[in-house]
Structure formats: C-alpha cells, structure tokens
C-alpha cells in the first residue's frame, strides 16, 4: 500500500467514525461498523488508531483545535468586547454549521465516562475556557467566579450544539428553512441574549 493509500484509508476511518459517532453516539458504534463504512479491514483501525478510543481522541482534538481557533479569531483587544462576542458567536455558529458531524461527535463524548480520555477532555475544555476568559472579563464578569463561568461557558456551546442536534426535528415543528437568512438572525439573537445576560450579571455583581 502506497503512502497516499495509507493516508486515504486512515482518513476514511476517521471520517466514517465521525459520521457514525455523531448519529449514534460513541457507545452505539462498533469497530466492525466503522471498518465496513470506511471500506477497510478491521485490523487497520488498530493499526492507525489503536482502537475505537484512539479515533475518539483524534476527533476530540480536531474539534477543540478548531473550537479554540474560532474563538481566538473573534477576539480583538482593540475592538469593543460586545463586538468581539458577536464575532465569537458568529464564528462558532459558522463552524458548527459547516462541521456539524465533527462537533456532534466531540460534544456528545464530553459526558462519557471513558478513563482513557478523561484527562484529555479536561485539558481541552480548560483551554476553551481560557480562550474566552479575557473577553468575559472585559464584559464585566469575574472569570474566577466558577459558578457564573460554568453557566456562561457551557450555555453558549450548549445552545448552539442543541440547535444542530435537533435541527431535523425543528424543521418539522417550525416549518422553517435553515438558510443563510435564518442563521444571520439566529446569530444576532444569541449574541443579544449573551451580551445582555453577561452585562446584566456584571451589573448585579456590582450592587
């Protein structure tokens, strides 16, 4: 097998697992199904990833690398914090919209009790919080307030992720087309919700 073929096989495994994990969850997918979907011999999963957990580790890393990048791309110390928060949210919505399967596979893995990835998950989530702490502080919150930060950080990604997780249901419930116009207003609405919520909490903290 040539180097190109090896690379293609490895990527097919990763793509297949990402798609399957996003739809069925990590526990609902076996290595045989991944191998069949990727059209590779089952032994290649162990060869490239040392098993199913190894694939999940790579998915988590790929997601958090991109997640951290889109957050930092939206932050500019020379711009008002409200504008930066809008940029961060816009970036996150665009990222999850264009990489839905990767995001769903990684986010669904966060609550799983898998010892092999527990430390990695904690490290990557900590990095995500560190990326936005400075922006939250500029909006008036204390980034060391663990109660408020646990709410703000989790709520932002949860609201966006839940929308994409339930998008097919919402299409039927609301009879709506999720086009560019929808996501423009969607982004503006979440931005207003978070900016007003954070500044409101900040005002309460000062009282």
URBELFEN-V101107 format. One record per residue. N is the residue number from 1. RES is the residue in three letters. SS is DSSP state (H for helix, E for strand, L for the rest). PHI is phi as a letter, one per 30 degrees, with the letter a starting at -180 (* if undefined). PSI is psi in degrees with one decimal (* if undefined). Layout:
n=N res=RES ss=SS phi=PHI psi=PSI
n=N res=RES ss=SS phi=PHI psi=PSI
This chain:
n=1 res=UNK ss=L phi=* psi=129.4
n=2 res=UNK ss=L phi=d psi=166.6
n=3 res=UNK ss=H phi=d psi=-37.9
n=4 res=UNK ss=H phi=d psi=-41.4
n=5 res=UNK ss=H phi=d psi=-38.4
n=6 res=UNK ss=H phi=d psi=-43.0
n=7 res=UNK ss=H phi=d psi=-41.7
n=8 res=UNK ss=H phi=d psi=-41.0
n=9 res=UNK ss=H phi=d psi=-43.5
n=10 res=UNK ss=H phi=d psi=-43.2
n=11 res=UNK ss=H phi=d psi=-36.1
n=12 res=UNK ss=H phi=d psi=-39.6
n=13 res=UNK ss=H phi=d psi=-46.7
n=14 res=UNK ss=H phi=d psi=-43.6
n=15 res=UNK ss=H phi=d psi=-42.8
n=16 res=UNK ss=H phi=d psi=-45.2
n=17 res=UNK ss=H phi=d psi=-41.2
n=18 res=UNK ss=H phi=e psi=-46.8
n=19 res=UNK ss=H phi=d psi=-45.5
n=20 res=UNK ss=H phi=d psi=-44.4
n=21 res=UNK ss=H phi=d psi=-37.9
n=22 res=UNK ss=H phi=d psi=-30.0
n=23 res=UNK ss=H phi=c psi=-39.2
n=24 res=UNK ss=H phi=c psi=-11.5
n=25 res=UNK ss=L phi=i psi=156.9
n=26 res=UNK ss=L phi=e psi=-45.6
n=27 res=UNK ss=L phi=d psi=-23.0
n=28 res=UNK ss=L phi=d psi=4.5
n=29 res=UNK ss=L phi=b psi=132.4
n=30 res=UNK ss=L phi=c psi=165.8
n=31 res=UNK ss=H phi=d psi=-30.2
n=32 res=UNK ss=H phi=d psi=-41.6
n=33 res=UNK ss=H phi=d psi=-38.9
n=34 res=UNK ss=H phi=d psi=-47.1
n=35 res=UNK ss=H phi=d psi=-42.0
n=36 res=UNK ss=H phi=d psi=-44.9
n=37 res=UNK ss=H phi=d psi=-37.5
n=38 res=UNK ss=H phi=d psi=-8.9
n=39 res=UNK ss=L phi=h psi=50.7
n=40 res=UNK ss=L phi=b psi=163.6
n=41 res=UNK ss=L phi=d psi=141.0
n=42 res=UNK ss=L phi=e psi=-29.6
n=43 res=UNK ss=H phi=d psi=-21.7
n=44 res=UNK ss=H phi=d psi=-23.6
n=45 res=UNK ss=H phi=d psi=-42.2
n=46 res=UNK ss=H phi=d psi=-37.2
n=47 res=UNK ss=H phi=d psi=-45.3
n=48 res=UNK ss=H phi=d psi=-32.1
n=49 res=UNK ss=H phi=b psi=-1.8
n=50 res=UNK ss=L phi=h psi=30.4
n=51 res=UNK ss=L phi=j psi=-178.7
n=52 res=UNK ss=H phi=d psi=-36.9
n=53 res=UNK ss=H phi=d psi=-36.8
n=54 res=UNK ss=H phi=d psi=-37.2
n=55 res=UNK ss=H phi=d psi=-44.2
n=56 res=UNK ss=H phi=d psi=-39.1
n=57 res=UNK ss=H phi=e psi=-43.9
n=58 res=UNK ss=H phi=d psi=-38.3
n=59 res=UNK ss=H phi=d psi=-45.3
n=60 res=UNK ss=H phi=d psi=-43.8
n=61 res=UNK ss=H phi=d psi=-43.5
n=62 res=UNK ss=H phi=d psi=-42.6
n=63 res=UNK ss=H phi=d psi=-49.4
n=64 res=UNK ss=H phi=d psi=-31.3
n=65 res=UNK ss=H phi=e psi=-47.7
n=66 res=UNK ss=H phi=d psi=-40.4
n=67 res=UNK ss=H phi=e psi=-46.7
n=68 res=UNK ss=H phi=d psi=-39.3
n=69 res=UNK ss=H phi=d psi=-44.5
n=70 res=UNK ss=H phi=d psi=-30.1
n=71 res=UNK ss=H phi=d psi=-50.3
n=72 res=UNK ss=H phi=d psi=-31.0
n=73 res=UNK ss=H phi=d psi=-23.3
n=74 res=UNK ss=L phi=c psi=-7.4
n=75 res=UNK ss=L phi=c psi=127.3
n=76 res=UNK ss=L phi=b psi=115.7
n=77 res=UNK ss=L phi=d psi=-18.3
n=78 res=UNK ss=L phi=c psi=-1.5
n=79 res=UNK ss=L phi=c psi=154.9
n=80 res=UNK ss=L phi=e psi=145.1
n=81 res=UNK ss=H phi=d psi=-32.8
n=82 res=UNK ss=H phi=d psi=-42.2
n=83 res=UNK ss=H phi=d psi=-38.8
n=84 res=UNK ss=H phi=d psi=-41.4
n=85 res=UNK ss=H phi=d psi=-39.3
n=86 res=UNK ss=H phi=d psi=-40.2
n=87 res=UNK ss=H phi=d psi=-41.8
n=88 res=UNK ss=H phi=d psi=-47.6
n=89 res=UNK ss=H phi=d psi=-41.5
n=90 res=UNK ss=H phi=e psi=-44.3
n=91 res=UNK ss=H phi=d psi=-42.0
n=92 res=UNK ss=H phi=d psi=-43.8
n=93 res=UNK ss=H phi=d psi=-44.7
n=94 res=UNK ss=H phi=d psi=-42.7
n=95 res=UNK ss=H phi=d psi=-48.9
n=96 res=UNK ss=H phi=d psi=-32.0
n=97 res=UNK ss=H phi=d psi=-38.0
n=98 res=UNK ss=H phi=c psi=-12.4
n=99 res=UNK ss=L phi=b psi=50.0
n=100 res=UNK ss=H phi=d psi=-45.2
n=101 res=UNK ss=H phi=d psi=-42.6
n=102 res=UNK ss=H phi=d psi=-46.9
n=103 res=UNK ss=H phi=d psi=-45.6
n=104 res=UNK ss=H phi=d psi=-43.2
n=105 res=UNK ss=H phi=d psi=-42.8
n=106 res=UNK ss=H phi=d psi=-44.5
n=107 res=UNK ss=H phi=d psi=-39.1
n=108 res=UNK ss=H phi=d psi=-22.8
n=109 res=UNK ss=H phi=d psi=-14.6
n=110 res=UNK ss=L phi=e psi=-44.3
n=111 res=UNK ss=L phi=d psi=-3.8
n=112 res=UNK ss=L phi=d psi=140.2
n=113 res=UNK ss=L phi=c psi=83.2
n=114 res=UNK ss=L phi=b psi=104.5
n=115 res=UNK ss=H phi=e psi=-35.3
n=116 res=UNK ss=H phi=d psi=-22.5
n=117 res=UNK ss=H phi=c psi=5.1
n=118 res=UNK ss=H phi=e psi=-47.5
n=119 res=UNK ss=H phi=d psi=-40.1
n=120 res=UNK ss=H phi=d psi=-44.0
n=121 res=UNK ss=H phi=d psi=-44.7
n=122 res=UNK ss=H phi=d psi=-41.4
n=123 res=UNK ss=H phi=d psi=-45.2
n=124 res=UNK ss=H phi=d psi=-37.9
n=125 res=UNK ss=H phi=d psi=-38.6
n=126 res=UNK ss=H phi=d psi=-39.7
n=127 res=UNK ss=H phi=d psi=-40.4
n=128 res=UNK ss=H phi=d psi=-41.9
n=129 res=UNK ss=H phi=d psi=-41.6
n=130 res=UNK ss=H phi=d psi=-35.4
n=131 res=UNK ss=H phi=d psi=-30.4
n=132 res=UNK ss=H phi=c psi=-6.4
n=133 res=UNK ss=H phi=e psi=-44.4
n=134 res=UNK ss=H phi=d psi=-39.8
n=135 res=UNK ss=H phi=d psi=-42.2
n=136 res=UNK ss=H phi=d psi=-38.6
n=137 res=UNK ss=H phi=d psi=-38.9
n=138 res=UNK ss=H phi=d psi=-25.0
n=139 res=UNK ss=L phi=d psi=-3.5
n=140 res=UNK ss=L phi=j psi=-3.3
n=141 res=UNK ss=L phi=c psi=154.7
n=142 res=UNK ss=L phi=d psi=111.3
n=143 res=UNK ss=L phi=d psi=-9.2
n=144 res=UNK ss=L phi=c psi=-2.3
n=145 res=UNK ss=L phi=d psi=99.5
n=146 res=UNK ss=H phi=d psi=-29.9
n=147 res=UNK ss=H phi=d psi=-53.1
n=148 res=UNK ss=H phi=d psi=-40.1
n=149 res=UNK ss=H phi=d psi=-35.0
n=150 res=UNK ss=H phi=d psi=-28.8
n=151 res=UNK ss=H phi=d psi=-51.2
n=152 res=UNK ss=H phi=d psi=-50.4
n=153 res=UNK ss=H phi=d psi=-45.8
n=154 res=UNK ss=H phi=d psi=-36.5
n=155 res=UNK ss=H phi=d psi=-39.9
n=156 res=UNK ss=H phi=d psi=-54.5
n=157 res=UNK ss=H phi=d psi=-31.6
n=158 res=UNK ss=H phi=d psi=-42.7
n=159 res=UNK ss=H phi=d psi=-46.8
n=160 res=UNK ss=H phi=d psi=-46.4
n=161 res=UNK ss=H phi=d psi=-39.7
n=162 res=UNK ss=H phi=d psi=-37.7
n=163 res=UNK ss=H phi=e psi=-47.9
n=164 res=UNK ss=H phi=d psi=-30.7
n=165 res=UNK ss=H phi=d psi=-37.1
n=166 res=UNK ss=L phi=c psi=15.8
n=167 res=UNK ss=H phi=e psi=-43.0
n=168 res=UNK ss=H phi=d psi=-34.2
n=169 res=UNK ss=H phi=d psi=-42.5
n=170 res=UNK ss=H phi=d psi=-31.7
n=171 res=UNK ss=H phi=e psi=-40.1
n=172 res=UNK ss=H phi=d psi=-39.5
n=173 res=UNK ss=H phi=d psi=-45.3
n=174 res=UNK ss=H phi=c psi=-4.2
n=175 res=UNK ss=L phi=h psi=58.4
n=176 res=UNK ss=L phi=b psi=151.5
n=177 res=UNK ss=L phi=c psi=124.6
n=178 res=UNK ss=L phi=d psi=76.2
n=179 res=UNK ss=L phi=c psi=-172.0
n=180 res=UNK ss=H phi=d psi=-38.7
n=181 res=UNK ss=H phi=d psi=-40.8
n=182 res=UNK ss=H phi=d psi=-48.1
n=183 res=UNK ss=H phi=d psi=-23.6
n=184 res=UNK ss=H phi=d psi=-48.4
n=185 res=UNK ss=H phi=d psi=-36.4
n=186 res=UNK ss=H phi=e psi=-46.6
n=187 res=UNK ss=H phi=d psi=-43.4
n=188 res=UNK ss=H phi=d psi=-39.5
n=189 res=UNK ss=H phi=d psi=-46.1
n=190 res=UNK ss=H phi=d psi=-39.1
n=191 res=UNK ss=H phi=d psi=-46.0
n=192 res=UNK ss=H phi=d psi=-42.4
n=193 res=UNK ss=H phi=e psi=-46.6
n=194 res=UNK ss=H phi=d psi=-41.5
n=195 res=UNK ss=H phi=d psi=-45.8
n=196 res=UNK ss=H phi=d psi=-38.7
n=197 res=UNK ss=H phi=d psi=-43.7
n=198 res=UNK ss=H phi=d psi=-46.2
n=199 res=UNK ss=H phi=d psi=-31.1
n=200 res=UNK ss=H phi=d psi=-43.6
n=201 res=UNK ss=H phi=d psi=-39.2
n=202 res=UNK ss=H phi=d psi=-40.1
n=203 res=UNK ss=H phi=d psi=-39.8
n=204 res=UNK ss=H phi=d psi=-36.4
n=205 res=UNK ss=H phi=d psi=-28.8
n=206 res=UNK ss=H phi=d psi=-16.1
n=207 res=UNK ss=L phi=d psi=*
